[in-house]
Each structure stands twice: as C-alpha cells, then as structure tokens.
Amino acid sequence: MPVPENLLLITILLSAIAILFFLVLKLKIHAFLALLIVSITTGLLAGMPATLLLESIQQGMGGTLGYIAVIVGLGALFGKILEHSGGAEALSRQLLARFGEKNAPWALTLTGFIIAIPVFFDVGFIILVPVLYSLSRKTKKSLLFYGIPLLAGLAATHSFIPPTPGPVAVADIIGANLGWVILLGFAVGIPVVILAGPVFGTYISKRIIVHPPAESAAPDQAADERERADNEENYPAFRLIVMIIGTPLVLIILNTVTSLLISREIVQAGFLTEMFLFIGHPFSALIIATLTAMYFLGIRRGTNKKILHEISNDALGPAGIIILVTGAGGVLKQVLVDSGMGDQLAQAVATSPVSPLFLAWFIAAVVRVTQGSATVAMITAAGIMSPVLPAFQLSDPQMALVVIAIASGATILSHVNDSGFWLVGKYLRMDEKQTLQSWTVMETIIAVAGLLFAGILFRLF
C-alpha cells in the first residue's frame, strides 16, 4: 500500500528536525554546520538531484546573506558604539530619575525596551546589572522586583523589534516588510512587556527574595562601576540617546508608510517619495544611524579613530556568527522550495484547520525547548514556514505578525540548555529552581502573550 504523500512530507520534516537536534545536542556541532547538513539531508530525502541541491545551497546562502549581512553588521556596529559611549547607563539613570524610585520597575522596563533595539540582550543586561544592585540595596527589595522588569523589556524588544537580528532574519527569510514588523512589534511588545515585567515582577519578587552581593557591583565589574559613577556627568545626553536610537526606526517606518500611500494612490510617486523610500530602506537607515552614532557618541566626545576602528572590529565578531547561521536557515528554505516540498506542504497546510500563525509559533517553540537557542529556533521555523505562507495570501501586516509569532515561540521556556538561563541566574544570585520559577516563567509569559496579542491583530488585518 503506497504511503500518503502528506505523511511522507511530515516524516521527512520530522526526520530533518530530529537530525538537527542530534547534531546540535548530542554531537555538539555548531548550528551553522548542522543546518547545512539538515538541508542537504532534506533535499536528498525529497529526491533532489545532487547538482540542483548544490545550486540551492548556493542560492539560498547568497540570497539570504545579500540582505541580512548588511543589516546585522550595521546593527552590531550601531549597538557597540552606544554601549561604549555609556548611552545605556545614561538612559537608565535618566528614566529612573524621571519616574522616581516608587515607579522604578516601570522605568527599568522602558529602559530595557529601548536599549535592546540597538544592543544585544546579554550586553544590555550586564551593563545595567549594577543599577539593579544599587536599587535593591537602597530599598531592601528583592533583586527580582527590579530585575524581572528590566529583563522583560530587553527580551521582548530583542524578540519583536528590528534591527535586532532575530526578527530581521525571520522577516528576510519569509519575505515580511520590516516597517510593519517594527510597528506591530511595538503594538504586541508593549502589552506583553507590561504583563511579563512589572506585573509578574511584583508577584514573583514577593515569593523569591534574592539580595545583591556585598560589593558595589557585580564581582568582576566593581571597578568599572565605580569609574562610571565618578564620571557620570560625562554620560551622553538623554535626548541625544533617544534621538539616535529612534533614527533608524523612524526612517524605516517612513519607508513603509510611503510605499503604502503610493500603492493606494493617495500620493503620486515622485522625487520626494523616491527620497523617502531610499533613506527609509533598512540599509540606508542603519548607515545613517551608525554614522550619526559614530560622530555624536564617538568623535564629538573625543574618541579617536583608532578606538572607533577597534570598537567596530569587536562588534562584527559576534555578528558574523548570527549572519552565518541565518544564511544556513536561508539554505533550508531554498531546498524546501526547489525540491517541491514547499508547494506540497503549502497545499497540505492550507487545507488544514491550523492557523499559520499558530503553526509558525509551535514549530519555533518545539525547536527552542529542545535545543535552547532562540536564534536557531527562529531561523528553523522561518525556513520551514517560508514556502508554506504564499498559499495563505497574507497581507503585509499579517506576514509581520507571523514574524512576531515565530519570535514569540522561540522565546518560550528558557531552561538549562539556554545560555541566558545561566547568565540571569548568576547575576541575580539565584539557584536553578529559582531561575526556573522566575526567568523561565517570564520568558513563557512573553511567548504565550505574544502569540495571543499577535492572534488578535491577525484577525483585525
């Protein structure tokens, strides 16, 4: 009796994911190489000729990196300059001063939400840990009262709002408009971060009491913190930091709005609209933002060219890993398309009652829980969903919401196989059980609430 075609497709996909888990978890092979091996295996199982498979690998890698490498590279430079200038500390201190000690959790939530736009999650957290320690000592409250709101702000933005690498990579692989991802990332991220941050932080801090260390900062950063405190008057201005961080977001949204107005014939295409489309393209927007940051946060503040060059080199190292892993995700997508599996999967899924939003979220969640890396979870889910989505004929806003659903699923249930789990536990002085009860639950709130709010907006669009 012949095997049903849909069952065969599902078997091939499940086999590919199982191989990915085996390579990453058991053999400890890097995700970049593992994704390439899985892509080749999937193509061969689907019956692709070897020459076509090799062409798909080249096309998938090249097509993805042609866009993502520029965005991630510029985003890394942008964030590193902000980090080096003390902009993150300046922003947090100003917001704390304006909100007041009583509303410090809200100030820290907003700080994390803004800082994670240009700065990687772990870097932003480590920079701001001394602020948490200082507040906890002063008020005698649990570190979680301040730590969870900060972490929620950092985690939500890191997942939902470009130019952070995750949503940029997913948007590129599935073909979503980056401006809509930014707009809807804010729309979903704000209520999500309120629930996971101040609301959950207030609850869990009454049940888990953890105190800061006796030192004035983290053990390996005490001297740096004292130096920053002595030179606080030299921090960049609050308004300057907000302006610089907001520049690429505003320009990219301007591009999206202009395209929408032209497509609906509300305005006519001309020189002005062409200019808006050009400066609002993610390439142009991030180049403008990076040059602005280099001048106002670097050169104008006395940073010499050699130091700026070293900062750039430091930034591009971690970015290179993300770029390569994303490229490998593009290979998986291309193999699914060229083998014909994509069309067959699309037909199977389009006739099923499962929402594409939930399916995208579920795939990302399974990969995240199993192997730990949110980036790998996002890219794997995007690669599988990319050839399926055209069958649903989704609008630009709906495609952006699929990006957010994938990012939400890739956030769920951070546990012992995630480096973030150990980072947060160490700096907030918690054991494994306490970290599971606080950090892991917070990440899961972001994941579930993100799916729910994305689902509400998906129906509206």
C-alpha positions as CSV (number, residue, x, y, z in Angstrom):
1,M,0.0,0.0,0.0
2,P,1.6,3.4,-1.0
3,V,2.5,5.9,1.7
4,P,0.2,9.0,1.6
5,E,2.2,12.0,0.2
6,N,1.4,14.2,3.2
7,L,2.6,11.6,5.6
8,L,5.8,11.2,3.6
9,L,6.4,15.0,3.8
10,I,5.8,15.1,7.5
11,T,8.1,12.2,8.0
12,I,10.9,13.9,6.0
13,L,10.4,17.1,8.0
14,L,10.4,15.4,11.4
15,S,13.5,13.4,10.4
16,A,15.2,16.6,9.4
17,I,14.4,18.3,12.8
18,A,15.5,15.1,14.6
19,I,18.8,15.1,12.8
20,L,19.2,18.8,13.7
21,F,18.6,18.1,17.4
22,F,21.0,15.1,17.3
23,L,23.8,17.1,15.7
24,V,23.4,20.1,18.0
25,L,22.7,18.4,21.3
26,K,24.5,15.1,21.1
27,L,27.4,15.7,18.8
28,K,27.8,19.4,19.8
29,I,28.1,20.5,16.1
30,H,27.7,24.3,15.6
31,A,24.2,25.3,14.4
32,F,25.7,26.7,11.1
33,L,27.1,23.4,10.0
34,A,24.1,21.5,11.5
35,L,21.6,23.4,9.5
36,L,23.6,22.9,6.3
37,I,23.7,19.1,6.9
38,V,20.0,19.1,7.6
39,S,19.3,21.0,4.4
40,I,21.3,18.5,2.4
41,T,19.6,15.6,4.0
42,T,16.2,17.0,3.4
43,G,17.0,17.6,-0.2
44,L,18.3,14.1,-0.8
45,L,15.3,12.5,1.0
46,A,13.0,14.6,-1.2
47,G,14.7,13.2,-4.3
48,M,16.6,16.3,-5.4
49,P,19.4,15.7,-8.0
50,A,22.8,16.4,-6.5
51,T,23.6,19.3,-8.9
52,L,20.3,21.0,-8.2
53,L,20.8,20.6,-4.5
54,L,24.2,22.3,-4.6
55,E,22.7,25.1,-6.6
56,S,20.0,25.5,-4.0
57,I,22.6,25.7,-1.2
58,Q,24.5,28.5,-3.1
59,Q,21.3,30.4,-4.0
60,G,19.8,30.1,-0.5
61,M,23.0,31.2,1.2
62,G,23.7,34.1,-1.2
63,G,20.2,35.3,-1.4
64,T,19.8,35.5,2.3
65,L,23.2,37.0,3.1
66,G,22.9,39.7,0.5
67,Y,20.4,41.3,2.8
68,I,20.9,40.0,6.3
69,A,24.7,40.5,6.4
70,V,24.3,44.3,5.8
71,I,21.5,44.7,8.4
72,V,23.1,42.6,11.2
73,G,26.6,44.1,10.6
74,L,25.4,47.7,10.7
75,G,23.1,46.9,13.7
76,A,26.1,45.4,15.6
77,L,28.2,48.5,14.9
78,F,25.4,50.8,16.0
79,G,24.9,48.9,19.3
80,K,28.6,48.7,20.1
81,I,29.1,52.4,19.8
82,L,26.1,53.1,22.0
83,E,27.4,50.6,24.6
84,H,31.0,52.1,24.5
85,S,29.7,55.7,25.0
86,G,27.8,54.9,28.2
87,G,24.5,55.5,26.5
88,A,22.7,52.6,28.1
89,E,23.6,53.8,31.6
90,A,22.7,57.4,30.8
91,L,19.3,56.3,29.5
92,S,18.6,54.1,32.6
93,R,19.6,56.8,35.1
94,Q,17.6,59.5,33.4
95,L,14.5,57.3,33.3
96,L,14.9,56.3,36.9
97,A,15.2,60.0,37.9
98,R,12.1,60.9,35.9
99,F,9.9,58.0,37.0
100,G,11.0,58.2,40.7
101,E,12.1,55.3,43.0
102,K,8.5,54.2,43.5
103,N,8.0,53.6,39.8
104,A,11.5,52.2,39.2
105,P,10.2,48.8,37.8
106,W,8.4,50.8,35.0
107,A,11.5,52.8,34.3
108,L,13.6,49.7,34.1
109,T,11.0,48.1,31.8
110,L,11.2,51.1,29.5
111,T,15.0,51.1,29.7
112,G,15.2,47.5,28.6
113,F,12.6,48.0,25.9
114,I,14.6,50.9,24.3
115,I,18.2,49.6,25.0
116,A,17.6,46.2,23.3
117,I,16.8,47.9,20.0
118,P,20.5,48.5,19.2
119,V,22.3,46.5,21.9
120,F,22.4,42.6,22.2
121,F,20.3,41.2,25.1
122,D,23.1,39.9,27.2
123,V,25.3,43.0,26.8
124,G,22.4,45.3,27.8
125,F,21.7,43.2,30.9
126,I,25.3,43.0,32.1
127,I,25.7,46.8,31.6
128,L,22.6,47.5,33.7
129,V,23.1,45.0,36.4
130,P,24.8,47.5,38.7
131,V,21.7,49.7,38.6
132,L,19.6,46.7,39.8
133,Y,22.1,46.1,42.7
134,S,22.0,49.8,43.7
135,L,18.2,50.0,43.8
136,S,17.9,46.7,45.7
137,R,20.3,47.8,48.4
138,K,18.6,51.1,48.7
139,T,15.0,49.8,49.0
140,K,15.8,46.4,50.6
141,K,13.5,44.8,48.0
142,S,14.3,41.5,46.2
143,L,16.5,41.9,43.1
144,L,13.7,40.4,41.1
145,F,11.5,43.4,41.8
146,Y,13.8,45.3,39.5
147,G,15.4,42.5,37.5
148,I,12.3,41.0,36.0
149,P,11.0,44.3,34.6
150,L,14.4,45.0,33.0
151,L,14.7,41.5,31.6
152,A,11.2,41.6,30.2
153,G,11.9,44.8,28.4
154,L,15.2,43.5,27.0
155,A,13.7,40.1,26.0
156,A,10.6,41.5,24.4
157,T,12.4,44.0,22.2
158,H,15.1,41.5,21.4
159,S,12.5,39.2,20.0
160,F,10.0,41.5,18.4
161,I,11.6,44.8,17.1
162,P,14.2,45.2,14.4
163,P,17.0,45.9,13.9
164,T,17.7,43.2,16.4
165,P,19.0,40.1,14.5
166,G,16.2,37.6,15.2
167,P,13.2,39.4,13.7
168,V,15.3,40.8,10.9
169,A,16.4,37.3,9.9
170,V,12.9,35.9,10.1
171,A,11.5,38.8,8.1
172,D,14.0,38.3,5.4
173,I,13.5,34.6,5.1
174,I,9.7,34.7,4.9
175,G,9.6,38.0,3.0
176,A,7.9,40.3,5.5
177,N,8.1,44.1,5.4
178,L,10.5,45.3,8.1
179,G,8.5,48.5,8.7
180,W,5.3,46.5,9.5
181,V,7.4,44.3,11.8
182,I,8.6,47.4,13.7
183,L,5.1,48.9,14.0
184,L,3.4,45.6,15.0
185,G,6.4,44.6,17.2
186,F,5.7,47.7,19.3
187,A,1.9,47.0,19.3
188,V,2.4,43.5,20.6
189,G,5.5,44.2,22.6
190,I,4.1,46.9,24.9
191,P,1.2,44.9,26.5
192,V,3.4,41.8,26.6
193,V,6.2,43.6,28.4
194,I,3.8,45.1,30.9
195,L,2.5,41.6,31.8
196,A,5.9,39.9,31.9
197,G,7.7,42.8,33.5
198,P,6.1,45.0,36.3
199,V,3.1,42.8,36.8
200,F,4.9,39.4,37.0
201,G,7.9,41.1,38.7
202,T,5.8,42.4,41.5
203,Y,4.3,39.0,42.0
204,I,7.4,36.8,41.9
205,S,9.6,39.2,43.9
206,K,7.3,38.6,47.0
207,R,7.9,34.9,46.7
208,I,11.6,34.7,45.8
209,I,13.8,37.0,47.9
210,V,17.3,37.4,46.5
211,H,19.7,40.1,47.5
212,P,22.6,41.8,45.7
213,P,26.2,41.0,46.6
214,A,28.1,43.0,49.3
215,E,30.2,44.7,46.6
216,S,29.0,47.9,44.9
217,A,28.6,45.9,41.7
218,A,29.0,42.5,40.1
219,P,32.2,40.9,41.4
220,D,34.1,41.3,38.2
221,Q,32.7,44.8,37.4
222,A,33.1,46.7,40.7
223,A,36.0,48.8,39.5
224,D,34.2,49.6,36.2
225,E,31.1,50.7,38.1
226,R,33.0,53.0,40.4
227,E,34.7,54.6,37.4
228,R,31.3,55.1,35.7
229,A,29.8,56.7,38.9
230,D,32.8,59.1,39.2
231,N,32.3,60.2,35.6
232,E,28.5,60.2,35.4
233,E,28.5,63.9,34.3
234,N,30.2,62.8,31.1
235,Y,27.4,60.5,30.0
236,P,25.7,61.4,26.7
237,A,22.6,63.5,26.9
238,F,19.3,61.6,27.4
239,R,17.7,63.3,24.4
240,L,20.6,62.5,22.2
241,I,20.5,58.8,23.0
242,V,16.7,58.7,22.3
243,M,17.2,60.5,19.0
244,I,20.0,58.2,17.8
245,I,18.1,55.0,18.8
246,G,14.9,56.3,17.2
247,T,16.5,57.4,13.9
248,P,16.6,54.0,12.1
249,L,13.1,53.1,13.4
250,V,11.5,56.3,12.2
251,L,13.2,56.1,8.8
252,I,12.2,52.5,8.2
253,I,8.6,53.3,9.2
254,L,8.7,56.3,6.8
255,N,9.6,54.0,4.0
256,T,6.7,51.6,4.8
257,V,4.2,54.4,5.1
258,T,5.4,56.0,1.8
259,S,5.1,52.7,0.0
260,L,1.6,52.2,1.4
261,L,0.4,55.7,0.3
262,I,1.8,55.1,-3.2
263,S,0.2,51.7,-3.6
264,R,-3.2,53.1,-2.6
265,E,-2.7,56.0,-4.9
266,I,-3.1,58.5,-2.0
267,V,0.1,60.2,-3.2
268,Q,1.8,60.2,-6.5
269,A,5.3,58.8,-7.0
270,G,7.9,61.5,-7.5
271,F,11.3,62.8,-6.3
272,L,10.2,63.3,-2.7
273,T,8.7,59.8,-2.4
274,E,11.8,58.3,-4.0
275,M,13.9,60.0,-1.5
276,F,11.8,58.8,1.4
277,L,11.9,55.2,0.1
278,F,15.7,55.5,-0.3
279,I,16.6,56.9,3.1
280,G,14.0,54.6,4.7
281,H,15.4,51.4,3.3
282,P,17.0,49.4,6.2
283,F,20.4,49.7,4.5
284,S,20.3,53.5,4.3
285,A,18.5,53.9,7.7
286,L,21.1,51.9,9.6
287,I,24.0,53.6,7.8
288,I,22.7,57.0,8.7
289,A,22.1,55.9,12.3
290,T,25.5,54.3,12.6
291,L,27.3,57.4,11.2
292,T,25.3,59.6,13.5
293,A,26.2,57.5,16.5
294,M,29.9,57.4,15.5
295,Y,30.0,61.2,15.2
296,F,27.9,62.3,18.2
297,L,28.8,59.4,20.6
298,G,32.4,58.9,19.4
299,I,34.2,61.6,17.5
300,R,32.5,64.6,19.1
301,R,33.1,63.1,22.6
302,G,36.8,62.7,21.9
303,T,37.0,59.1,20.8
304,N,39.9,58.8,18.3
305,K,39.7,56.9,15.0
306,K,41.8,54.0,16.2
307,I,39.4,53.3,19.1
308,L,36.4,53.5,16.8
309,H,38.1,51.0,14.5
310,E,38.7,48.7,17.4
311,I,35.0,49.1,18.5
312,S,33.9,48.1,15.0
313,N,36.1,45.0,15.0
314,D,34.7,43.9,18.4
315,A,31.2,44.4,17.2
316,L,31.5,42.4,14.0
317,G,32.8,39.2,15.6
318,P,29.5,38.1,17.2
319,A,27.6,39.5,14.2
320,G,29.4,37.1,11.9
321,I,28.1,34.0,13.8
322,I,24.5,35.3,13.5
323,I,25.0,36.1,9.8
324,L,26.2,32.6,9.0
325,V,23.5,30.8,11.0
326,T,20.9,32.9,9.3
327,G,22.4,32.1,5.9
328,A,22.1,28.4,6.7
329,G,18.5,28.9,7.5
330,G,18.1,30.5,4.1
331,V,19.6,27.3,2.6
332,L,16.9,25.2,4.3
333,K,14.2,27.5,2.9
334,Q,15.6,27.3,-0.6
335,V,15.9,23.5,-0.5
336,L,12.3,23.2,0.5
337,V,11.3,25.5,-2.4
338,D,13.4,23.9,-5.1
339,S,12.6,20.3,-4.1
340,G,8.9,21.0,-4.5
341,M,8.3,20.1,-0.8
342,G,7.3,23.7,-0.2
343,D,4.4,23.7,-2.6
344,Q,3.2,20.3,-1.3
345,L,3.4,21.4,2.3
346,A,1.6,24.6,1.5
347,Q,-1.3,22.7,-0.1
348,A,-1.5,20.4,2.9
349,V,-1.4,23.2,5.5
350,A,-3.8,25.4,3.5
351,T,-6.5,22.8,3.6
352,S,-6.0,22.1,7.4
353,P,-7.8,24.0,10.2
354,V,-4.4,25.0,11.8
355,S,-3.7,28.8,11.7
356,P,-0.4,29.7,10.0
357,L,0.3,31.9,13.0
358,F,0.0,29.1,15.5
359,L,1.9,26.7,13.3
360,A,4.8,29.1,13.0
361,W,4.7,29.7,16.8
362,F,4.6,25.9,17.5
363,I,7.5,25.0,15.3
364,A,9.7,27.7,16.8
365,A,8.6,26.7,20.3
366,V,9.5,23.0,19.8
367,V,12.9,23.8,18.5
368,R,13.6,26.3,21.2
369,V,12.6,24.0,24.1
370,T,14.6,21.1,22.6
371,Q,17.9,22.8,21.7
372,G,17.9,26.1,23.6
373,S,18.9,28.7,21.1
374,A,16.3,31.3,20.2
375,T,18.1,32.3,17.1
376,V,18.2,28.7,15.7
377,A,14.6,28.2,16.7
378,M,13.5,31.4,14.8
379,I,15.6,30.6,11.7
380,T,14.5,26.9,11.5
381,A,10.8,27.9,11.9
382,A,11.2,30.6,9.3
383,G,12.8,28.2,6.8
384,I,10.0,25.7,7.2
385,M,7.2,28.3,7.0
386,S,8.6,30.4,4.1
387,P,7.4,28.1,1.3
388,V,4.1,27.5,3.0
389,L,2.9,31.0,3.6
390,P,2.2,32.1,0.0
391,A,-0.7,29.6,0.0
392,F,-2.5,31.7,2.6
393,Q,-2.2,35.0,0.6
394,L,-1.4,37.0,3.7
395,S,-1.3,40.8,3.8
396,D,1.9,42.7,4.7
397,P,0.7,43.2,8.3
398,Q,-0.3,39.6,8.7
399,M,3.2,38.5,7.4
400,A,4.7,40.8,10.0
401,L,2.6,39.1,12.7
402,V,3.9,35.7,11.6
403,V,7.4,37.1,12.3
404,I,6.2,38.0,15.8
405,A,4.6,34.6,16.3
406,I,7.9,32.9,15.4
407,A,9.8,35.2,17.7
408,S,7.3,34.5,20.5
409,G,7.6,30.8,20.1
410,A,11.4,31.0,20.1
411,T,11.2,32.7,23.5
412,I,9.3,30.1,25.4
413,L,10.6,28.0,28.3
414,S,14.2,29.1,28.6
415,H,15.9,26.4,30.7
416,V,19.2,24.7,31.3
417,N,20.1,24.4,27.7
418,D,19.9,28.1,27.1
419,S,23.0,30.3,28.0
420,G,20.6,33.1,29.0
421,F,19.3,30.9,31.8
422,W,22.7,30.7,33.4
423,L,23.6,34.3,32.8
424,V,20.4,35.6,34.5
425,G,20.8,33.1,37.4
426,K,24.4,34.1,38.0
427,Y,23.9,37.9,38.1
428,L,20.6,37.8,40.0
429,R,22.1,35.4,42.5
430,M,19.5,32.6,42.1
431,D,19.8,28.8,42.1
432,E,18.4,26.7,39.3
433,K,15.0,26.3,40.9
434,Q,14.6,30.0,41.5
435,T,15.7,30.8,37.9
436,L,13.1,28.4,36.6
437,Q,10.4,29.9,38.7
438,S,11.2,33.5,37.7
439,W,13.2,33.9,34.4
440,T,11.7,30.8,32.7
441,V,8.2,31.8,33.6
442,M,8.8,35.4,32.5
443,E,10.0,34.1,29.1
444,T,7.0,31.9,28.8
445,I,4.6,34.8,29.5
446,I,6.3,36.7,26.7
447,A,5.9,33.7,24.4
448,V,2.2,33.0,25.1
449,A,1.1,36.6,25.4
450,G,3.0,37.4,22.2
451,L,1.0,34.7,20.4
452,L,-2.3,35.9,21.9
453,F,-1.9,39.5,21.0
454,A,-0.5,38.7,17.6
455,G,-3.5,36.5,17.0
456,I,-5.9,39.4,17.9
457,L,-4.2,41.7,15.5
458,F,-4.0,39.0,12.8
459,R,-7.8,38.8,12.8
460,L,-8.1,42.6,12.6
461,F,-5.9,42.7,9.5
